[in-house]
């Protein structure tokens, strides 16, 4: 059995965006819930479902 070559790579030189703050995440959830109310298509329903899933993962204020 052959040993695989070691994995090598570089880290990207461009700066990475920071993670969302809790307040930014709550704002995104509010916008998704609003989209659910305004868009009665399946896309709006999907936005509401995503908002619900994200809201459950956020810490309480």
C-alpha distance matrix in Angstrom:
0.0 3.8 6.6 9.3 12.6 15.3 17.9 21.2 24.6 28.3 30.8 33.5 36.6 39.0 40.4 39.2 41.8 42.5 42.1 45.1 47.7 48.8 52.1 50.4 48.2 51.4 53.1 50.3 50.6 54.3 53.9 51.5 54.1 56.8 54.8 54.5 58.3 59.0 56.6 57.2 54.4 50.9 49.8 52.4 51.2 47.6 48.9 50.6 47.6 45.5 48.4 48.5 44.8 45.0 48.3 46.7 44.1 46.8 48.4 52.1 54.6
3.8 0.0 3.8 6.3 9.2 12.2 14.9 18.0 21.4 25.1 27.8 30.5 33.5 36.0 37.6 36.7 39.4 40.4 40.2 43.4 46.1 47.5 50.6 48.8 46.8 50.2 51.7 48.9 49.4 53.2 52.6 50.4 53.1 55.7 53.7 53.6 57.4 58.0 55.6 56.4 53.7 50.3 49.0 51.5 50.6 46.9 48.0 49.9 47.1 44.8 47.6 47.9 44.3 44.2 47.5 46.2 43.5 46.0 47.6 51.3 53.6
6.6 3.8 0.0 3.8 6.5 8.9 11.9 15.0 18.5 22.1 24.7 27.6 30.6 33.2 34.6 33.7 36.5 37.3 37.3 40.5 43.1 44.6 47.8 46.0 44.2 47.6 49.1 46.5 47.1 50.9 50.4 48.4 51.1 53.7 51.9 51.9 55.7 56.3 54.1 55.1 52.5 49.2 47.6 50.0 49.2 45.5 46.3 48.2 45.4 42.9 45.5 46.0 42.3 42.0 45.2 43.9 41.0 43.3 44.9 48.6 50.8
9.3 6.3 3.8 0.0 3.8 6.4 8.7 11.9 15.3 19.0 21.6 24.3 27.3 29.8 31.3 30.4 33.2 34.3 34.3 37.5 40.3 41.9 44.9 43.0 41.3 44.7 46.1 43.4 44.2 47.9 47.2 45.2 48.1 50.6 48.6 48.8 52.6 53.1 50.9 52.0 49.4 46.2 44.5 46.9 46.2 42.5 43.2 45.3 42.6 40.0 42.7 43.3 39.7 39.3 42.6 41.6 38.6 40.9 42.6 46.3 48.4
12.6 9.2 6.5 3.8 0.0 3.8 6.4 8.9 12.4 16.1 19.0 21.7 24.5 27.3 29.0 28.5 31.5 32.8 33.2 36.6 39.3 41.2 44.2 42.1 40.7 44.3 45.5 42.8 44.0 47.6 46.8 45.1 48.1 50.4 48.5 49.0 52.7 53.1 50.9 52.3 49.7 46.7 44.8 47.1 46.7 43.0 43.4 45.6 43.2 40.4 42.9 43.8 40.2 39.5 42.8 42.0 38.9 40.9 42.6 46.3 48.1
15.3 12.2 8.9 6.4 3.8 0.0 3.8 6.3 10.0 13.4 16.1 19.2 21.9 24.7 26.1 25.6 28.7 29.7 30.2 33.7 36.3 38.3 41.3 39.4 38.1 41.7 43.0 40.5 41.7 45.3 44.7 43.2 46.2 48.5 46.8 47.4 51.1 51.5 49.6 51.1 48.8 45.8 43.7 45.8 45.5 41.7 41.9 44.0 41.6 38.7 40.9 41.8 38.3 37.3 40.5 39.7 36.5 38.2 39.7 43.5 45.2
17.9 14.9 11.9 8.7 6.4 3.8 0.0 3.8 6.8 10.4 12.9 15.8 18.8 21.3 22.8 22.1 25.2 26.4 26.9 30.4 33.1 35.2 38.0 36.0 34.8 38.4 39.5 37.0 38.3 41.9 41.2 39.7 42.8 45.0 43.3 44.0 47.7 48.0 46.1 47.8 45.4 42.6 40.3 42.4 42.2 38.4 38.5 40.7 38.5 35.5 37.7 38.8 35.3 34.2 37.5 36.9 33.7 35.3 37.0 40.8 42.4
21.2 18.0 15.0 11.9 8.9 6.3 3.8 0.0 3.8 7.2 10.2 13.1 15.7 18.6 20.3 20.2 23.6 25.0 26.0 29.6 32.3 34.7 37.4 35.3 34.4 38.1 39.0 36.7 38.3 41.7 40.9 39.7 43.0 44.9 43.3 44.3 47.9 48.0 46.3 48.2 46.0 43.3 40.8 42.9 43.0 39.2 38.9 41.3 39.4 36.1 38.1 39.5 36.2 34.7 37.9 37.7 34.3 35.6 37.2 41.0 42.3
24.6 21.4 18.5 15.3 12.4 10.0 6.8 3.8 0.0 3.7 6.8 9.4 12.1 14.9 16.8 16.9 20.3 22.0 23.3 26.9 29.7 32.3 34.8 32.5 31.8 35.6 36.3 33.9 35.9 39.1 38.1 37.2 40.5 42.3 40.6 41.9 45.4 45.4 43.8 45.9 43.7 41.3 38.5 40.5 40.9 37.1 36.6 39.1 37.5 34.1 35.9 37.6 34.5 32.8 36.0 36.1 32.7 33.8 35.5 39.2 40.2
28.3 25.1 22.1 19.0 16.1 13.4 10.4 7.2 3.7 0.0 3.7 6.3 8.5 11.6 13.5 14.1 17.7 19.6 21.4 24.9 27.7 30.6 32.8 30.5 30.3 34.1 34.5 32.4 34.6 37.7 36.7 36.0 39.5 41.0 39.5 41.1 44.4 44.3 42.9 45.3 43.3 41.1 38.2 39.9 40.5 36.9 36.0 38.6 37.2 33.7 35.2 37.1 34.2 32.1 35.1 35.6 32.1 32.7 34.4 38.0 38.7
30.8 27.8 24.7 21.6 19.0 16.1 12.9 10.2 6.8 3.7 0.0 3.8 6.3 8.9 10.2 10.5 14.2 15.9 17.8 21.4 24.1 27.1 29.2 26.9 26.9 30.7 31.1 29.2 31.5 34.5 33.6 33.1 36.5 38.0 36.7 38.4 41.7 41.6 40.4 42.9 41.2 39.1 36.0 37.5 38.2 34.6 33.5 35.9 34.8 31.1 32.3 34.3 31.5 29.2 32.1 32.7 29.2 29.6 31.1 34.7 35.2
33.5 30.5 27.6 24.3 21.7 19.2 15.8 13.1 9.4 6.3 3.8 0.0 3.8 5.6 7.7 8.5 12.1 14.6 16.9 20.2 23.1 26.2 28.0 25.4 25.6 29.4 29.4 27.4 30.0 32.8 31.6 31.3 34.9 36.1 34.6 36.6 39.7 39.4 38.3 40.9 39.2 37.4 34.1 35.6 36.7 33.2 31.9 34.5 33.7 30.0 31.2 33.5 31.0 28.5 31.4 32.4 29.1 29.2 31.1 34.5 34.8
36.6 33.5 30.6 27.3 24.5 21.9 18.8 15.7 12.1 8.5 6.3 3.8 0.0 3.8 6.4 8.8 12.4 14.9 17.8 21.0 23.6 27.1 28.5 26.0 26.7 30.4 30.2 28.5 31.4 33.9 32.6 32.8 36.4 37.3 36.0 38.2 41.2 40.7 39.8 42.7 41.2 39.6 36.2 37.5 38.8 35.5 33.8 36.5 36.0 32.2 33.0 35.6 33.2 30.5 33.2 34.4 31.1 30.8 32.4 35.7 35.6
39.0 36.0 33.2 29.8 27.3 24.7 21.3 18.6 14.9 11.6 8.9 5.6 3.8 0.0 3.8 6.4 9.5 12.5 15.6 18.4 21.1 24.6 25.7 23.0 23.9 27.6 27.0 25.4 28.5 30.8 29.4 29.7 33.3 34.0 32.8 35.2 38.0 37.4 36.6 39.7 38.3 36.9 33.4 34.6 36.1 32.9 31.0 33.7 33.5 29.8 30.4 33.1 31.1 28.2 30.8 32.4 29.2 28.7 30.5 33.6 33.3
40.4 37.6 34.6 31.3 29.0 26.1 22.8 20.3 16.8 13.5 10.2 7.7 6.4 3.8 0.0 3.8 6.6 9.1 12.5 15.3 17.7 21.3 22.4 19.9 21.1 24.7 24.3 23.0 26.1 28.4 27.2 27.8 31.3 32.0 31.2 33.6 36.3 35.9 35.5 38.5 37.5 36.2 32.6 33.4 34.8 31.7 29.6 32.0 31.9 28.1 28.3 31.0 29.1 25.9 28.3 29.9 26.6 25.8 27.4 30.3 29.9
39.2 36.7 33.7 30.4 28.5 25.6 22.1 20.2 16.9 14.1 10.5 8.5 8.8 6.4 3.8 0.0 3.8 6.4 9.2 12.2 15.0 18.4 19.8 17.2 17.9 21.6 21.5 20.0 22.8 25.3 24.4 24.7 28.1 29.1 28.3 30.4 33.3 33.1 32.6 35.5 34.5 33.0 29.5 30.3 31.5 28.3 26.3 28.6 28.3 24.5 24.8 27.4 25.3 22.3 24.7 26.2 23.0 22.4 24.1 27.2 27.1
41.8 39.4 36.5 33.2 31.5 28.7 25.2 23.6 20.3 17.7 14.2 12.1 12.4 9.5 6.6 3.8 0.0 3.8 6.6 8.9 11.8 15.2 16.3 13.6 14.5 18.2 17.8 16.5 19.5 21.8 20.9 21.5 24.8 25.7 25.1 27.4 30.1 29.9 29.7 32.7 32.0 30.7 27.1 27.5 28.9 25.9 23.5 25.7 25.8 22.0 21.9 24.6 22.9 19.6 21.8 23.7 20.6 19.7 21.5 24.4 24.0
42.5 40.4 37.3 34.3 32.8 29.7 26.4 25.0 22.0 19.6 15.9 14.6 14.9 12.5 9.1 6.4 3.8 0.0 3.8 6.5 8.7 12.2 13.7 11.6 12.6 16.1 16.3 15.6 18.2 20.6 20.3 21.0 24.0 25.2 25.1 27.2 29.8 30.0 30.1 33.0 32.5 31.2 27.8 27.8 28.8 26.0 23.5 25.2 25.1 21.4 20.9 23.2 21.5 18.1 19.8 21.5 18.3 17.0 18.4 21.2 20.8
42.1 40.2 37.3 34.3 33.2 30.2 26.9 26.0 23.3 21.4 17.8 16.9 17.8 15.6 12.5 9.2 6.6 3.8 0.0 3.8 6.5 9.4 11.5 9.6 9.6 13.2 14.1 13.2 15.3 18.0 18.2 18.5 21.3 22.9 22.9 24.6 27.3 27.9 28.0 30.7 30.3 28.7 25.5 25.3 26.0 23.2 20.8 22.2 21.9 18.2 17.7 19.7 17.9 14.5 16.2 17.7 14.5 13.4 14.9 18.0 18.0
45.1 43.4 40.5 37.5 36.6 33.7 30.4 29.6 26.9 24.9 21.4 20.2 21.0 18.4 15.3 12.2 8.9 6.5 3.8 0.0 3.8 6.5 8.0 5.8 6.1 9.7 10.4 9.8 12.1 14.5 14.8 15.5 18.1 19.6 20.0 21.7 24.2 24.9 25.3 28.0 28.0 26.8 23.6 22.9 23.7 21.3 18.5 19.6 19.8 16.3 15.1 17.3 16.1 12.4 13.7 15.8 13.0 11.2 13.0 15.6 15.3
47.7 46.1 43.1 40.3 39.3 36.3 33.1 32.3 29.7 27.7 24.1 23.1 23.6 21.1 17.7 15.0 11.8 8.7 6.5 3.8 0.0 3.8 5.4 5.2 6.2 8.7 9.9 10.7 12.5 14.4 15.4 16.6 18.6 20.1 21.1 22.8 24.8 25.8 26.7 29.4 29.8 28.7 25.7 24.5 25.2 23.2 20.2 20.7 21.1 17.9 16.0 17.8 17.1 13.3 13.5 15.5 13.0 10.3 11.1 13.2 12.3
48.8 47.5 44.6 41.9 41.2 38.3 35.2 34.7 32.3 30.6 27.1 26.2 27.1 24.6 21.3 18.4 15.2 12.2 9.4 6.5 3.8 0.0 3.8 5.5 5.1 6.2 8.7 9.9 10.5 12.4 14.3 15.3 16.6 18.4 19.9 21.1 22.9 24.5 25.5 27.9 28.6 27.5 24.8 23.3 23.6 21.8 18.9 18.7 19.1 16.3 14.0 15.2 14.8 11.1 10.5 12.4 10.4 7.1 7.7 9.5 8.8
52.1 50.6 47.8 44.9 44.2 41.3 38.0 37.4 34.8 32.8 29.2 28.0 28.5 25.7 22.4 19.8 16.3 13.7 11.5 8.0 5.4 3.8 0.0 3.8 5.4 5.1 6.2 8.7 9.8 10.5 12.4 14.3 15.4 16.6 18.4 20.0 21.4 22.6 24.2 26.8 27.8 27.2 24.4 22.5 23.3 22.0 18.7 18.5 19.6 17.0 14.2 15.9 16.3 12.7 11.6 14.3 13.0 9.6 10.3 10.9 9.1
50.4 48.8 46.0 43.0 42.1 39.4 36.0 35.3 32.5 30.5 26.9 25.4 26.0 23.0 19.9 17.2 13.6 11.6 9.6 5.8 5.2 5.5 3.8 0.0 3.8 5.4 5.1 6.3 8.7 9.9 10.6 12.4 14.4 15.3 16.5 18.5 20.2 21.0 22.2 25.0 25.8 25.1 22.0 20.5 21.7 20.1 16.7 17.2 18.4 15.4 13.1 15.6 15.7 12.0 12.0 15.0 13.5 10.8 12.5 13.8 12.6
48.2 46.8 44.2 41.3 40.7 38.1 34.8 34.4 31.8 30.3 26.9 25.6 26.7 23.9 21.1 17.9 14.5 12.6 9.6 6.1 6.2 5.1 5.4 3.8 0.0 3.8 5.4 5.0 6.3 8.7 9.9 10.6 12.5 14.3 15.2 16.6 18.8 20.0 20.8 23.3 23.8 22.7 19.9 18.5 19.1 17.3 14.1 14.5 15.1 12.1 9.9 12.2 12.0 8.2 8.5 11.5 10.0 7.8 10.3 12.0 11.9
51.4 50.2 47.6 44.7 44.3 41.7 38.4 38.1 35.6 34.1 30.7 29.4 30.4 27.6 24.7 21.6 18.2 16.1 13.2 9.7 8.7 6.2 5.1 5.4 3.8 0.0 3.8 5.4 5.0 6.2 8.7 9.8 10.6 12.4 14.2 15.3 16.9 18.5 19.8 22.2 23.3 22.5 20.0 17.9 18.4 17.3 14.0 13.5 14.7 12.5 9.3 11.1 12.0 8.7 7.4 10.7 10.4 7.7 9.7 10.2 9.7
53.1 51.7 49.1 46.1 45.5 43.0 39.5 39.0 36.3 34.5 31.1 29.4 30.2 27.0 24.3 21.5 17.8 16.3 14.1 10.4 9.9 8.7 6.2 5.1 5.4 3.8 0.0 3.8 5.4 5.0 6.2 8.7 9.9 10.5 12.3 14.3 15.5 16.5 18.1 20.9 22.1 21.9 19.0 16.9 18.1 17.3 13.6 13.7 15.6 13.4 10.4 13.0 14.3 11.2 10.4 14.0 13.8 11.4 13.5 13.8 12.7
50.3 48.9 46.5 43.4 42.8 40.5 37.0 36.7 33.9 32.4 29.2 27.4 28.5 25.4 23.0 20.0 16.5 15.6 13.2 9.8 10.7 9.9 8.7 6.3 5.0 5.4 3.8 0.0 3.8 5.4 5.1 6.2 8.7 9.8 10.5 12.4 14.5 15.2 16.1 18.9 19.5 19.0 15.9 14.3 15.6 14.2 10.6 11.4 13.1 10.4 8.1 11.3 12.2 9.2 9.6 13.3 12.9 11.4 14.3 15.3 15.1
50.6 49.4 47.1 44.2 44.0 41.7 38.3 38.3 35.9 34.6 31.5 30.0 31.4 28.5 26.1 22.8 19.5 18.2 15.3 12.1 12.5 10.5 9.8 8.7 6.3 5.0 5.4 3.8 0.0 3.8 5.4 5.0 6.2 8.6 9.8 10.6 12.6 14.3 15.2 17.4 18.3 17.5 15.0 12.9 13.4 12.4 9.1 8.7 10.3 8.2 5.0 7.8 9.3 6.9 6.5 10.3 10.9 9.7 12.8 13.4 13.8
54.3 53.2 50.9 47.9 47.6 45.3 41.9 41.7 39.1 37.7 34.5 32.8 33.9 30.8 28.4 25.3 21.8 20.6 18.0 14.5 14.4 12.4 10.5 9.9 8.7 6.2 5.0 5.4 3.8 0.0 3.8 5.4 5.2 6.2 8.6 9.9 10.8 12.4 14.2 16.6 18.2 18.2 15.8 13.1 14.1 14.0 10.4 9.6 12.2 11.0 7.6 10.0 12.4 10.4 9.2 12.9 14.0 12.4 14.8 14.6 14.2
53.9 52.6 50.4 47.2 46.8 44.7 41.2 40.9 38.1 36.7 33.6 31.6 32.6 29.4 27.2 24.4 20.9 20.3 18.2 14.8 15.4 14.3 12.4 10.6 9.9 8.7 6.2 5.1 5.4 3.8 0.0 3.8 5.4 5.0 6.1 8.6 9.9 10.4 11.9 14.8 16.1 16.4 13.6 11.2 13.1 12.9 9.1 9.6 12.5 11.0 8.5 11.7 13.8 11.9 11.8 15.5 16.2 15.0 17.8 18.0 17.6
51.5 50.4 48.4 45.2 45.1 43.2 39.7 39.7 37.2 36.0 33.1 31.3 32.8 29.7 27.8 24.7 21.5 21.0 18.5 15.5 16.6 15.3 14.3 12.4 10.6 9.8 8.7 6.2 5.0 5.4 3.8 0.0 3.8 5.4 5.0 6.2 8.8 9.9 10.3 12.7 13.6 13.2 10.6 8.3 9.7 9.1 5.3 6.1 8.9 7.6 5.6 9.0 11.0 9.9 10.4 13.8 14.8 14.4 17.7 18.2 18.6
54.1 53.1 51.1 48.1 48.1 46.2 42.8 43.0 40.5 39.5 36.5 34.9 36.4 33.3 31.3 28.1 24.8 24.0 21.3 18.1 18.6 16.6 15.4 14.4 12.5 10.6 9.9 8.7 6.2 5.2 5.4 3.8 0.0 3.8 5.4 5.0 6.5 8.9 10.0 11.8 13.5 13.5 11.7 8.5 9.2 9.9 6.8 5.3 8.7 8.8 6.1 8.2 11.3 10.9 10.2 13.4 15.3 14.8 17.7 17.6 18.0
56.8 55.7 53.7 50.6 50.4 48.5 45.0 44.9 42.3 41.0 38.0 36.1 37.3 34.0 32.0 29.1 25.7 25.2 22.9 19.6 20.1 18.4 16.6 15.3 14.3 12.4 10.5 9.8 8.6 6.2 5.0 5.4 3.8 0.0 3.8 5.3 5.2 6.3 8.5 11.0 13.2 14.2 12.3 8.9 10.8 12.0 8.8 8.3 11.9 12.0 9.6 12.0 15.0 14.3 13.6 17.0 18.7 17.9 20.6 20.2 20.1
54.8 53.7 51.9 48.6 48.5 46.8 43.3 43.3 40.6 39.5 36.7 34.6 36.0 32.8 31.2 28.3 25.1 25.1 22.9 20.0 21.1 19.9 18.4 16.5 15.2 14.2 12.3 10.5 9.8 8.6 6.1 5.0 5.4 3.8 0.0 3.8 5.4 5.1 5.8 8.8 10.2 11.2 8.9 5.9 8.7 9.6 6.6 7.5 11.0 11.0 9.7 12.6 15.0 14.6 14.9 18.1 19.5 19.2 22.3 22.5 22.7
54.5 53.6 51.9 48.8 49.0 47.4 44.0 44.3 41.9 41.1 38.4 36.6 38.2 35.2 33.6 30.4 27.4 27.2 24.6 21.7 22.8 21.1 20.0 18.5 16.6 15.3 14.3 12.4 10.6 9.9 8.6 6.2 5.0 5.3 3.8 0.0 3.8 5.6 5.5 6.9 8.6 9.1 7.8 4.1 5.6 7.6 5.6 5.0 8.6 9.8 8.9 10.8 13.5 14.1 14.2 16.9 18.9 19.1 22.2 22.3 23.0
58.3 57.4 55.7 52.6 52.7 51.1 47.7 47.9 45.4 44.4 41.7 39.7 41.2 38.0 36.3 33.3 30.1 29.8 27.3 24.2 24.8 22.9 21.4 20.2 18.8 16.9 15.5 14.5 12.6 10.8 9.9 8.8 6.5 5.2 5.4 3.8 0.0 3.8 5.8 6.8 9.9 11.5 10.8 7.1 8.5 11.2 9.4 8.2 11.8 13.3 11.8 13.3 16.5 16.9 16.3 19.1 21.4 21.2 24.0 23.5 23.8
59.0 58.0 56.3 53.1 53.1 51.5 48.0 48.0 45.4 44.3 41.6 39.4 40.7 37.4 35.9 33.1 29.9 30.0 27.9 24.9 25.8 24.5 22.6 21.0 20.0 18.5 16.5 15.2 14.3 12.4 10.4 9.9 8.9 6.3 5.1 5.6 3.8 0.0 3.8 6.3 9.1 11.6 10.5 7.3 10.0 12.4 10.5 10.6 14.2 15.2 14.0 16.2 19.0 19.1 19.0 22.0 23.9 23.6 26.5 26.2 26.3
56.6 55.6 54.1 50.9 50.9 49.6 46.1 46.3 43.8 42.9 40.4 38.3 39.8 36.6 35.5 32.6 29.7 30.1 28.0 25.3 26.7 25.5 24.2 22.2 20.8 19.8 18.1 16.1 15.2 14.2 11.9 10.3 10.0 8.5 5.8 5.5 5.8 3.8 0.0 3.8 5.5 8.1 7.1 4.6 7.8 10.0 9.0 10.0 13.0 14.1 13.9 16.0 18.4 18.9 19.4 22.2 23.9 24.2 27.4 27.5 28.0
57.2 56.4 55.1 52.0 52.3 51.1 47.8 48.2 45.9 45.3 42.9 40.9 42.7 39.7 38.5 35.5 32.7 33.0 30.7 28.0 29.4 27.9 26.8 25.0 23.3 22.2 20.9 18.9 17.4 16.6 14.8 12.7 11.8 11.0 8.8 6.9 6.8 6.3 3.8 0.0 3.8 6.7 7.7 5.6 7.0 10.2 10.4 10.6 13.0 15.0 15.2 16.6 19.0 20.2 20.7 22.9 25.1 25.7 28.9 28.9 29.7
54.4 53.7 52.5 49.4 49.7 48.8 45.4 46.0 43.7 43.3 41.2 39.2 41.2 38.3 37.5 34.5 32.0 32.5 30.3 28.0 29.8 28.6 27.8 25.8 23.8 23.3 22.1 19.5 18.3 18.2 16.1 13.6 13.5 13.2 10.2 8.6 9.9 9.1 5.5 3.8 0.0 3.8 5.3 5.4 6.7 8.8 10.1 11.2 12.8 14.6 15.7 17.2 19.0 20.3 21.4 23.5 25.3 26.3 29.7 30.2 31.3
50.9 50.3 49.2 46.2 46.7 45.8 42.6 43.3 41.3 41.1 39.1 37.4 39.6 36.9 36.2 33.0 30.7 31.2 28.7 26.8 28.7 27.5 27.2 25.1 22.7 22.5 21.9 19.0 17.5 18.2 16.4 13.2 13.5 14.2 11.2 9.1 11.5 11.6 8.1 6.7 3.8 0.0 3.8 5.4 5.0 6.1 8.6 9.8 10.4 12.2 14.1 15.3 16.5 18.3 19.8 21.4 23.1 24.6 28.1 28.9 30.3
49.8 49.0 47.6 44.5 44.8 43.7 40.3 40.8 38.5 38.2 36.0 34.1 36.2 33.4 32.6 29.5 27.1 27.8 25.5 23.6 25.7 24.8 24.4 22.0 19.9 20.0 19.0 15.9 15.0 15.8 13.6 10.6 11.7 12.3 8.9 7.8 10.8 10.5 7.1 7.7 5.3 3.8 0.0 3.8 5.4 5.0 6.2 8.7 9.8 10.5 12.2 14.3 15.3 16.4 18.1 20.2 21.4 22.6 26.3 27.3 28.5
52.4 51.5 50.0 46.9 47.1 45.8 42.4 42.9 40.5 39.9 37.5 35.6 37.5 34.6 33.4 30.3 27.5 27.8 25.3 22.9 24.5 23.3 22.5 20.5 18.5 17.9 16.9 14.3 12.9 13.1 11.2 8.3 8.5 8.9 5.9 4.1 7.1 7.3 4.6 5.6 5.4 5.4 3.8 0.0 3.8 5.3 5.0 6.4 8.7 9.9 10.5 12.5 14.4 15.3 16.3 18.7 20.3 21.1 24.5 25.1 26.1
51.2 50.6 49.2 46.2 46.7 45.5 42.2 43.0 40.9 40.5 38.2 36.7 38.8 36.1 34.8 31.5 28.9 28.8 26.0 23.7 25.2 23.6 23.3 21.7 19.1 18.4 18.1 15.6 13.4 14.1 13.1 9.7 9.2 10.8 8.7 5.6 8.5 10.0 7.8 7.0 6.7 5.0 5.4 3.8 0.0 3.8 5.4 5.1 6.3 8.7 9.8 10.7 12.5 14.3 15.2 17.0 19.0 20.3 23.6 24.2 25.6
47.6 46.9 45.5 42.5 43.0 41.7 38.4 39.2 37.1 36.9 34.6 33.2 35.5 32.9 31.7 28.3 25.9 26.0 23.2 21.3 23.2 21.8 22.0 20.1 17.3 17.3 17.3 14.2 12.4 14.0 12.9 9.1 9.9 12.0 9.6 7.6 11.2 12.4 10.0 10.2 8.8 6.1 5.0 5.3 3.8 0.0 3.8 5.4 5.0 6.1 8.5 9.8 10.6 12.2 14.0 15.6 17.0 18.6 22.2 23.3 25.0
48.9 48.0 46.3 43.2 43.4 41.9 38.5 38.9 36.6 36.0 33.5 31.9 33.8 31.0 29.6 26.3 23.5 23.5 20.8 18.5 20.2 18.9 18.7 16.7 14.1 14.0 13.6 10.6 9.1 10.4 9.1 5.3 6.8 8.8 6.6 5.6 9.4 10.5 9.0 10.4 10.1 8.6 6.2 5.0 5.4 3.8 0.0 3.8 5.5 5.1 6.1 8.6 9.9 10.5 12.0 14.4 15.6 16.5 20.1 21.1 22.3
50.6 49.9 48.2 45.3 45.6 44.0 40.7 41.3 39.1 38.6 35.9 34.5 36.5 33.7 32.0 28.6 25.7 25.2 22.2 19.6 20.7 18.7 18.5 17.2 14.5 13.5 13.7 11.4 8.7 9.6 9.6 6.1 5.3 8.3 7.5 5.0 8.2 10.6 10.0 10.6 11.2 9.8 8.7 6.4 5.1 5.4 3.8 0.0 3.8 5.4 5.0 6.2 8.7 9.8 10.3 12.5 14.5 15.4 18.7 19.2 20.6
47.6 47.1 45.4 42.6 43.2 41.6 38.5 39.4 37.5 37.2 34.8 33.7 36.0 33.5 31.9 28.3 25.8 25.1 21.9 19.8 21.1 19.1 19.6 18.4 15.1 14.7 15.6 13.1 10.3 12.2 12.5 8.9 8.7 11.9 11.0 8.6 11.8 14.2 13.0 13.0 12.8 10.4 9.8 8.7 6.3 5.0 5.5 3.8 0.0 3.8 5.4 5.1 6.3 8.7 9.9 11.0 13.0 14.7 18.1 19.0 21.0
45.5 44.8 42.9 40.0 40.4 38.7 35.5 36.1 34.1 33.7 31.1 30.0 32.2 29.8 28.1 24.5 22.0 21.4 18.2 16.3 17.9 16.3 17.0 15.4 12.1 12.5 13.4 10.4 8.2 11.0 11.0 7.6 8.8 12.0 11.0 9.8 13.3 15.2 14.1 15.0 14.6 12.2 10.5 9.9 8.7 6.1 5.1 5.4 3.8 0.0 3.8 5.4 5.1 6.1 8.4 10.1 11.0 12.6 16.3 17.8 19.6
48.4 47.6 45.5 42.7 42.9 40.9 37.7 38.1 35.9 35.2 32.3 31.2 33.0 30.4 28.3 24.8 21.9 20.9 17.7 15.1 16.0 14.0 14.2 13.1 9.9 9.3 10.4 8.1 5.0 7.6 8.5 5.6 6.1 9.6 9.7 8.9 11.8 14.0 13.9 15.2 15.7 14.1 12.2 10.5 9.8 8.5 6.1 5.0 5.4 3.8 0.0 3.8 5.5 5.2 5.9 8.6 10.0 10.7 14.1 15.1 16.5
48.5 47.9 46.0 43.3 43.8 41.8 38.8 39.5 37.6 37.1 34.3 33.5 35.6 33.1 31.0 27.4 24.6 23.2 19.7 17.3 17.8 15.2 15.9 15.6 12.2 11.1 13.0 11.3 7.8 10.0 11.7 9.0 8.2 12.0 12.6 10.8 13.3 16.2 16.0 16.6 17.2 15.3 14.3 12.5 10.7 9.8 8.6 6.2 5.1 5.4 3.8 0.0 3.8 5.5 5.1 6.4 8.9 10.2 13.3 14.0 16.1
44.8 44.3 42.3 39.7 40.2 38.3 35.3 36.2 34.5 34.2 31.5 31.0 33.2 31.1 29.1 25.3 22.9 21.5 17.9 16.1 17.1 14.8 16.3 15.7 12.0 12.0 14.3 12.2 9.3 12.4 13.8 11.0 11.3 15.0 15.0 13.5 16.5 19.0 18.4 19.0 19.0 16.5 15.3 14.4 12.5 10.6 9.9 8.7 6.3 5.1 5.5 3.8 0.0 3.8 5.5 5.4 6.8 9.3 12.6 14.2 16.7
45.0 44.2 42.0 39.3 39.5 37.3 34.2 34.7 32.8 32.1 29.2 28.5 30.5 28.2 25.9 22.3 19.6 18.1 14.5 12.4 13.3 11.1 12.7 12.0 8.2 8.7 11.2 9.2 6.9 10.4 11.9 9.9 10.9 14.3 14.6 14.1 16.9 19.1 18.9 20.2 20.3 18.3 16.4 15.3 14.3 12.2 10.5 9.8 8.7 6.1 5.2 5.5 3.8 0.0 3.8 5.4 5.2 6.6 10.3 12.3 14.3
48.3 47.5 45.2 42.6 42.8 40.5 37.5 37.9 36.0 35.1 32.1 31.4 33.2 30.8 28.3 24.7 21.8 19.8 16.2 13.7 13.5 10.5 11.6 12.0 8.5 7.4 10.4 9.6 6.5 9.2 11.8 10.4 10.2 13.6 14.9 14.2 16.3 19.0 19.4 20.7 21.4 19.8 18.1 16.3 15.2 14.0 12.0 10.3 9.9 8.4 5.9 5.1 5.5 3.8 0.0 3.8 5.4 5.3 8.4 9.4 11.4
46.7 46.2 43.9 41.6 42.0 39.7 36.9 37.7 36.1 35.6 32.7 32.4 34.4 32.4 29.9 26.2 23.7 21.5 17.7 15.8 15.5 12.4 14.3 15.0 11.5 10.7 14.0 13.3 10.3 12.9 15.5 13.8 13.4 17.0 18.1 16.9 19.1 22.0 22.2 22.9 23.5 21.4 20.2 18.7 17.0 15.6 14.4 12.5 11.0 10.1 8.6 6.4 5.4 5.4 3.8 0.0 3.8 5.6 8.0 9.2 12.3
44.1 43.5 41.0 38.6 38.9 36.5 33.7 34.3 32.7 32.1 29.2 29.1 31.1 29.2 26.6 23.0 20.6 18.3 14.5 13.0 13.0 10.4 13.0 13.5 10.0 10.4 13.8 12.9 10.9 14.0 16.2 14.8 15.3 18.7 19.5 18.9 21.4 23.9 23.9 25.1 25.3 23.1 21.4 20.3 19.0 17.0 15.6 14.5 13.0 11.0 10.0 8.9 6.8 5.2 5.4 3.8 0.0 3.8 6.6 9.3 12.2
46.8 46.0 43.3 40.9 40.9 38.2 35.3 35.6 33.8 32.7 29.6 29.2 30.8 28.7 25.8 22.4 19.7 17.0 13.4 11.2 10.3 7.1 9.6 10.8 7.8 7.7 11.4 11.4 9.7 12.4 15.0 14.4 14.8 17.9 19.2 19.1 21.2 23.6 24.2 25.7 26.3 24.6 22.6 21.1 20.3 18.6 16.5 15.4 14.7 12.6 10.7 10.2 9.3 6.6 5.3 5.6 3.8 0.0 3.8 6.5 8.7
48.4 47.6 44.9 42.6 42.6 39.7 37.0 37.2 35.5 34.4 31.1 31.1 32.4 30.5 27.4 24.1 21.5 18.4 14.9 13.0 11.1 7.7 10.3 12.5 10.3 9.7 13.5 14.3 12.8 14.8 17.8 17.7 17.7 20.6 22.3 22.2 24.0 26.5 27.4 28.9 29.7 28.1 26.3 24.5 23.6 22.2 20.1 18.7 18.1 16.3 14.1 13.3 12.6 10.3 8.4 8.0 6.6 3.8 0.0 3.8 6.4
52.1 51.3 48.6 46.3 46.3 43.5 40.8 41.0 39.2 38.0 34.7 34.5 35.7 33.6 30.3 27.2 24.4 21.2 18.0 15.6 13.2 9.5 10.9 13.8 12.0 10.2 13.8 15.3 13.4 14.6 18.0 18.2 17.6 20.2 22.5 22.3 23.5 26.2 27.5 28.9 30.2 28.9 27.3 25.1 24.2 23.3 21.1 19.2 19.0 17.8 15.1 14.0 14.2 12.3 9.4 9.2 9.3 6.5 3.8 0.0 3.8
54.6 53.6 50.8 48.4 48.1 45.2 42.4 42.3 40.2 38.7 35.2 34.8 35.6 33.3 29.9 27.1 24.0 20.8 18.0 15.3 12.3 8.8 9.1 12.6 11.9 9.7 12.7 15.1 13.8 14.2 17.6 18.6 18.0 20.1 22.7 23.0 23.8 26.3 28.0 29.7 31.3 30.3 28.5 26.1 25.6 25.0 22.3 20.6 21.0 19.6 16.5 16.1 16.7 14.3 11.4 12.3 12.2 8.7 6.4 3.8 0.0
